[in-house]
Amino acid sequence: MATGTAPTQPTRTLTGIHNDLELYPDRLVLRRKDVFSTLFRGDRTIYLHEIAAVHLYECRFESLGKLRFDLHDRTHDPIVVEFRCGQHIAAADIKAAVEAAVHPA
């Protein structure tokens, strides 16, 4: 990899219901899977410095878990990725990695 170029492979991934999430050292990429979003909105890149907080909602009473990213820019709604319960460990890993990057110890 040349100096100054972005990594081409994500460090972590999460397979969601409507979106897939890829974590890179400096950003998240939300890959949309549904037809409407793919045609009209496309993928979304969120840089880690834009993230204010990360919330993980476990699969306790529902068949889906949720990973929510709150952004510093309050004009946007939070980014929510829904995932099947079998993906909980991957979601927890992404949450921990993003929090470590956003709020270093």
BALOBA-1460 file (C-alpha; in Angstrom, 3 decimals):
// residues 105
<rec num="1" residu="m" x="0.000" y="0.000" z="0.000"/>
<rec num="2" residu="a" x="1.371" y="3.374" z="-0.979"/>
<rec num="3" residu="t" x="1.726" y="6.099" z="1.603"/>
<rec num="4" residu="g" x="-1.315" y="8.367" z="1.807"/>
<rec num="5" residu="t" x="-3.795" y="5.944" z="0.253"/>
<rec num="6" residu="a" x="-6.808" y="4.537" z="2.030"/>
<rec num="7" residu="p" x="-6.796" y="0.812" z="2.856"/>
<rec num="8" residu="t" x="-8.803" y="-1.232" z="0.382"/>
<rec num="9" residu="q" x="-9.832" y="-4.005" z="2.776"/>
<rec num="10" residu="p" x="-11.981" y="-3.377" z="5.857"/>
<rec num="11" residu="t" x="-10.622" y="-4.356" z="9.259"/>
<rec num="12" residu="r" x="-14.086" y="-5.545" z="10.401"/>
<rec num="13" residu="t" x="-17.436" y="-6.158" z="8.727"/>
<rec num="14" residu="l" x="-21.030" y="-6.594" z="9.833"/>
<rec num="15" residu="t" x="-23.666" y="-8.215" z="7.645"/>
<rec num="16" residu="g" x="-26.881" y="-6.362" z="8.301"/>
<rec num="17" residu="i" x="-30.469" y="-6.864" z="7.204"/>
<rec num="18" residu="h" x="-30.681" y="-3.850" z="4.861"/>
<rec num="19" residu="n" x="-27.063" y="-2.676" z="4.890"/>
<rec num="20" residu="d" x="-23.601" y="-4.131" z="5.310"/>
<rec num="21" residu="l" x="-21.124" y="-2.200" z="7.429"/>
<rec num="22" residu="e" x="-17.391" y="-2.069" z="6.790"/>
<rec num="23" residu="l" x="-14.927" y="-0.595" z="9.277"/>
<rec num="24" residu="y" x="-11.666" y="0.905" z="8.052"/>
<rec num="25" residu="p" x="-9.032" y="2.613" z="10.247"/>
<rec num="26" residu="d" x="-10.481" y="6.077" z="9.535"/>
<rec num="27" residu="r" x="-14.086" y="5.498" z="8.408"/>
<rec num="28" residu="l" x="-17.200" y="3.359" z="8.222"/>
<rec num="29" residu="v" x="-18.772" y="2.487" z="4.900"/>
<rec num="30" residu="l" x="-22.444" y="1.608" z="4.841"/>
<rec num="31" residu="r" x="-23.141" y="-0.580" z="1.801"/>
<rec num="32" residu="r" x="-26.824" y="-0.468" z="0.994"/>
<rec num="33" residu="k" x="-28.450" y="-3.711" z="-0.162"/>
<rec num="34" residu="d" x="-32.063" y="-2.809" z="-0.888"/>
<rec num="35" residu="v" x="-33.001" y="-1.785" z="-4.418"/>
<rec num="36" residu="f" x="-34.410" y="1.678" z="-3.586"/>
<rec num="37" residu="s" x="-31.367" y="2.769" z="-1.588"/>
<rec num="38" residu="t" x="-28.941" y="1.338" z="-4.109"/>
<rec num="39" residu="l" x="-30.578" y="3.256" z="-6.951"/>
<rec num="40" residu="f" x="-31.220" y="6.584" z="-5.230"/>
<rec num="41" residu="r" x="-28.868" y="6.934" z="-2.269"/>
<rec num="42" residu="g" x="-25.910" y="4.605" z="-2.800"/>
<rec num="43" residu="d" x="-23.269" y="3.750" z="-0.242"/>
<rec num="44" residu="r" x="-22.461" y="6.136" z="2.597"/>
<rec num="45" residu="t" x="-19.092" y="6.931" z="4.144"/>
<rec num="46" residu="i" x="-18.916" y="8.172" z="7.732"/>
<rec num="47" residu="y" x="-15.523" y="9.282" z="9.002"/>
<rec num="48" residu="l" x="-14.749" y="8.297" z="12.583"/>
<rec num="49" residu="h" x="-14.237" y="11.913" z="13.696"/>
<rec num="50" residu="e" x="-17.919" y="12.547" z="12.783"/>
<rec num="51" residu="i" x="-19.166" y="9.973" z="15.309"/>
<rec num="52" residu="a" x="-20.225" y="11.225" z="18.747"/>
<rec num="53" residu="a" x="-21.465" y="7.928" z="20.252"/>
<rec num="54" residu="v" x="-22.097" y="4.269" z="19.458"/>
<rec num="55" residu="h" x="-24.971" y="2.219" z="20.917"/>
<rec num="56" residu="l" x="-25.472" y="-1.543" z="20.680"/>
<rec num="57" residu="y" x="-28.965" y="-2.950" z="21.190"/>
<rec num="58" residu="e" x="-28.861" y="-6.694" z="21.783"/>
<rec num="59" residu="c" x="-31.286" y="-9.341" z="20.557"/>
<rec num="60" residu="r" x="-33.233" y="-9.904" z="23.744"/>
<rec num="61" residu="f" x="-36.905" y="-9.474" z="22.965"/>
<rec num="62" residu="e" x="-36.648" y="-9.035" z="19.212"/>
<rec num="63" residu="s" x="-35.184" y="-11.181" z="16.475"/>
<rec num="64" residu="l" x="-32.848" y="-8.356" z="15.438"/>
<rec num="65" residu="g" x="-30.096" y="-6.389" z="17.098"/>
<rec num="66" residu="k" x="-29.224" y="-2.786" z="16.259"/>
<rec num="67" residu="l" x="-25.995" y="-0.839" z="16.089"/>
<rec num="68" residu="r" x="-26.577" y="2.930" z="16.184"/>
<rec num="69" residu="f" x="-24.098" y="5.696" z="15.444"/>
<rec num="70" residu="d" x="-24.882" y="9.215" z="16.661"/>
<rec num="71" residu="l" x="-23.113" y="11.947" z="14.696"/>
<rec num="72" residu="h" x="-21.759" y="15.269" z="15.958"/>
<rec num="73" residu="d" x="-23.758" y="17.050" z="13.272"/>
<rec num="74" residu="r" x="-27.177" y="17.051" z="14.949"/>
<rec num="75" residu="t" x="-28.996" y="17.835" z="11.696"/>
<rec num="76" residu="h" x="-28.805" y="14.171" z="10.639"/>
<rec num="77" residu="d" x="-30.675" y="11.245" z="12.075"/>
<rec num="78" residu="p" x="-28.496" y="8.574" z="13.664"/>
<rec num="79" residu="i" x="-27.166" y="5.792" z="11.439"/>
<rec num="80" residu="v" x="-28.788" y="2.455" z="12.393"/>
<rec num="81" residu="v" x="-27.726" y="-0.962" z="11.155"/>
<rec num="82" residu="e" x="-30.052" y="-3.867" z="11.984"/>
<rec num="83" residu="f" x="-28.503" y="-7.330" z="12.146"/>
<rec num="84" residu="r" x="-29.487" y="-10.902" z="12.909"/>
<rec num="85" residu="c" x="-28.642" y="-12.202" z="16.377"/>
<rec num="86" residu="g" x="-25.862" y="-14.423" z="15.028"/>
<rec num="87" residu="q" x="-23.948" y="-11.251" z="14.079"/>
<rec num="88" residu="h" x="-23.883" y="-9.875" z="17.640"/>
<rec num="89" residu="i" x="-20.181" y="-10.600" z="18.212"/>
<rec num="90" residu="a" x="-19.215" y="-8.798" z="14.989"/>
<rec num="91" residu="a" x="-21.395" y="-5.823" z="16.023"/>
<rec num="92" residu="a" x="-19.805" y="-5.718" z="19.489"/>
<rec num="93" residu="d" x="-16.319" y="-5.803" z="17.917"/>
<rec num="94" residu="i" x="-17.173" y="-2.874" z="15.649"/>
<rec num="95" residu="k" x="-18.656" y="-0.917" z="18.561"/>
<rec num="96" residu="a" x="-15.504" y="-1.443" z="20.652"/>
<rec num="97" residu="a" x="-13.169" y="-0.535" z="17.777"/>
<rec num="98" residu="v" x="-15.103" y="2.649" z="16.915"/>
<rec num="99" residu="e" x="-15.255" y="3.740" z="20.565"/>
<rec num="100" residu="a" x="-11.502" y="3.144" z="20.935"/>
<rec num="101" residu="a" x="-10.849" y="5.293" z="17.849"/>
<rec num="102" residu="v" x="-13.323" y="8.030" z="18.781"/>
<rec num="103" residu="h" x="-12.510" y="8.194" z="22.518"/>
<rec num="104" residu="p" x="-8.901" y="6.965" z="22.935"/>
<rec num="105" residu="a" x="-7.840" y="6.203" z="26.509"/>
